[in-house]
């Protein structure tokens, strides 16, 4: 028997600056899924996550456990955005930073999460003194603070070295195994998508493919998704590019 | 001997009711502006506070022209302007820099225009431009203390929410924080607090009490709590030492307070090892 969807997106449309960023998107995510979102630059991947979180105006229905997403339910959705700028001279230590996002201070939990992500030795230093990879690990630890049921990762392993990336995938895999954490992650690493995801969503401003990763994702789909968009961009821009990402 | 001299000086100063009012209002405002300054700096809103201070001149001018208390009219005008500023930020694509630049130079221009309608020497205008903490009346003192206490209670109770919103609006919103409401409250509070601070430092210098203590706190502190505490201590030292020096050297109080802050800032730069690259 199929389980009740934890996240359901129906007829989602997003327009930004007069352009259709997402058109008629429909999909469901079951509890415990690890879904990868792939697509070329500008295909609406980040916008999809931001729409789920209510950060961009949109049309259509997005439900969490069968109900529209309210601020209260947002606390059950952890989010790691792409790297963002902040004042690196601010005297905010790692421990402070974690504590800020916790509803009720739970020292043990902060310690455990920082330990999971190998950040305990840095607990009392300023977040501005962390490397890009350490900062990403901190942001993932932060997103897990309030026991989310769903974790949204927007290229969360960008800037993290290979060993760190494996650690992050291992921890998320463990949380998925043990706590049935549902994960939706955006990635440009097709290898990681094959290795870690159970479902895949291919975006090119509309949903090009959706389903079990190993059934849906093949060379033709990837070529269509990345090469066609690339060729369209070349044609549109009138420039010749000899390489592509897929 | 030195201690006795300091005690004597303090007792002498405290004999005068205007000095008592100056010290109480200065202490309370230093506390409020330092705590608010922490959020202003995290949110990179120094230009906002500078701008709203200048724009409040229109509110002062309205009070002078209507023969109402200029502090009260400036507070009401600024709360309205802060709301308008927040609305523009939320509902339009105009950049913060542009909207602050346009709204606040317009406010200042309106103030100058209204002031020109009033003939003769205007001591109140000079007092608002450059500050005169010694001219604070009992009614103004009560207003300053009541508003400051209300704001401080709010800031302490909502400290975590306000820091995460100041740190990253999107992340805060994604975690379920009521960003729009808190941002509006913060815009209004910062505007009103700046206007209260104008009585101490004047329109031209008031931002110093928001920015200098927090800049000192940023240098000496390694974590958030010490950041707030160090900023408050720096602000209180600025006000008390500034008032003492201005009293005995017969110097303008606002300018002396700011320059005391500048000296502490420079000293803290040299005393903290990693402050200079």
Contacts between the chains, C-beta under 8 A, distances in Angstrom:
chain1	res1	chain2	res2	distance
A	50	B	170	8.0
A	53	B	173	7.5
A	53	B	174	4.5
A	54	B	173	7.5
A	55	B	170	5.9
A	55	B	173	6.0
A	55	B	174	6.2
A	71	B	176	3.8
A	71	B	177	7.6
A	71	B	178	6.9
A	72	B	176	6.4
A	73	B	176	7.9
A	74	B	174	6.4
A	74	B	175	6.3
A	74	B	176	3.9
A	75	B	175	6.6
A	75	B	176	4.9
A	77	B	174	7.6
A	79	B	171	7.2
A	79	B	174	4.5
A	79	B	175	7.4
A	81	B	170	6.6
A	81	B	171	6.5
A	81	B	174	7.8
A	84	B	168	6.2
A	84	B	170	7.8
A	84	B	171	7.9
A	86	B	167	6.5
A	86	B	168	6.8
A	87	B	41	7.7
A	87	B	42	7.1
A	87	B	44	7.0
A	89	B	218	6.1
A	90	B	41	7.9
A	90	B	42	6.2
A	90	B	218	7.0
A	90	B	227	7.8
A	91	B	217	7.4
A	91	B	218	5.9
A	91	B	221	4.2
A	91	B	222	5.6
A	91	B	223	6.0
A	91	B	224	6.7
A	91	B	226	6.9
A	91	B	227	4.4
A	92	B	167	7.7
A	92	B	223	7.2
A	92	B	224	5.3
A	92	B	227	7.7
A	93	B	222	6.4
A	93	B	223	4.3
A	93	B	224	7.2
A	95	B	223	7.6
A	96	B	223	5.3
A	96	B	224	4.2
A	96	B	225	7.6
A	99	B	160	7.9
A	100	B	160	5.2
A	100	B	163	5.6
A	100	B	164	5.4
A	100	B	167	7.7
A	100	B	224	7.8
A	101	B	164	6.4
A	101	B	175	6.5
A	124	B	222	7.3
A	124	B	223	7.2
A	125	B	222	7.8
A	126	B	222	6.6
A	146	B	175	7.9
